[in-house]
Amino acid sequence: MSHSPVARAIPSSSLHEIFRAADVREQSTGTPVIRLHVGEPYFTPPPEVADAIAEAQRAGRTSYTDVEGLPELRRALAAKLELENGIETPISRIFVTPGSCQGLQALLFSMAEPGTEILLPDLHWPIHVQQSLIAGLRPVFYGLDEHYFPDLDSIAEVSGPASRILLVNSPANPTGAVLDAERLQGLLDLARERGWQVISDEAYEHFVYEGNHLSLAARERDLPAEQRIVHSVFTFSKSLAMTGYRLGYVVTANDAAASGIRVVQEAGIIAPPTPVQYGGIAALQMTGTAEVNRKLVQQNRDAVLPALRDAGLLRELPAGGWYAMLDVSKAGLSAEDFAARLLEERGVAVVAGSGFGLRPQLDKHGGLTAMETDPNAGKLVRIAFCVDPKVLQSGVDALLEFGRDRNAW
């Protein structure tokens, strides 16, 4: 049986490709790979999370919950959103999801109309493209400036009558860009002017090293709900290191959007996993954990990444997130060749930037006609700096030595 045209149009994530390549090298050489390709933190969830999950299982609290999630967890999330994000919302607009990926997918499905466009940044998280295509949306890509901030003129230029959704990601994966109040307001004003809905992906909300994290939806809090257009996506994976628990949440702008995502949730998951939700309640009670974790990652950034900046691979240190995009063009290799050679010769896994700049070209039926790549992405590689400090230092040292051997820097 052949795949549908839509399935054939969905590009494989370069993250999974480098995962496989790193595993093959480890198995063939018997030597551990220095893994800078994946955002897996070296710190762990609070032990109270596992205790709460175990207690829920022992107490038999393992049946279905409401499709939106446990009311007590959503009440705790509403309090967190008000206190930390400036978002005031009833729990009826909060949906607990099996990770923010599933939450984003449910949100896209609930918003998608046949043939309509979603506006994504030139450098983007590959899953944003994959999920848009799965939902039947047509990705259109807008430009970023030299600091990786969204270019409002580019957004206005590439958008058209079919554009319906603008995706904003701050702090950004893969660039680490953090948007300030002026830039956020500019994006919101443009979206209102054009009649778009906005998705704000805030997975790295607690990992800001310069300035403060600002939630886009907070800029609408004084508006009636029916006039709001910002839908926000959050996760427990980053701030609380709960990557494998798969727990996130979506906050819809209004009741109409909540009705849409509720139906998608019913059809897609029935309900989020119950014991894990009790772990989420416990995690939210661990005040201060996110700040401790932020400091750990910032220490990595401040201690190790300046050497990359001094070598000319970084214009500036990332203001947020877990990742840095390095310009390796002076090595005389494409990003793919650089990543492959670095893994083969030095045992360091990084991700080629081309995977963050894919631009699928589609026919009128959604079939893939060509796969283009943002030209700037082909000279970049991404590293994760949320890993163990010694691992990060070893990997960066090996990367710099790899380039020096080629007189690249």
Secondary structure by P-SEA (a helix, b strand, c coil): cccccccccccccaaaaaaaaaaaaaaaccccccccccccccccccaaaaaaaaaaaaacccccccccccaaaaaaaaaaaaaccccccccccbbbcccaaaaaaaaaaacccccbbbbbcccccaaaaaaaaaabbbbbbbbbcccccccaaaaaaaccccccbbbbbcccccccccccaaaaaaaaaaaaaabbbbbbbcccccccccbbbbbccccccccccccccbbbbbbccccccccccccbbbbbccaaaaaaaaaaaaaccccccaaaaaaaaaaaaccaaaaaaaaaaaaaaaccaaaaaaacccccccccccbbbbbcccccccaaaaaaaaaaaccbbbbbccccbbbbbbcccccccccccccccccbbbbbccccaaaaaaaaaaaaaaaaaaccc
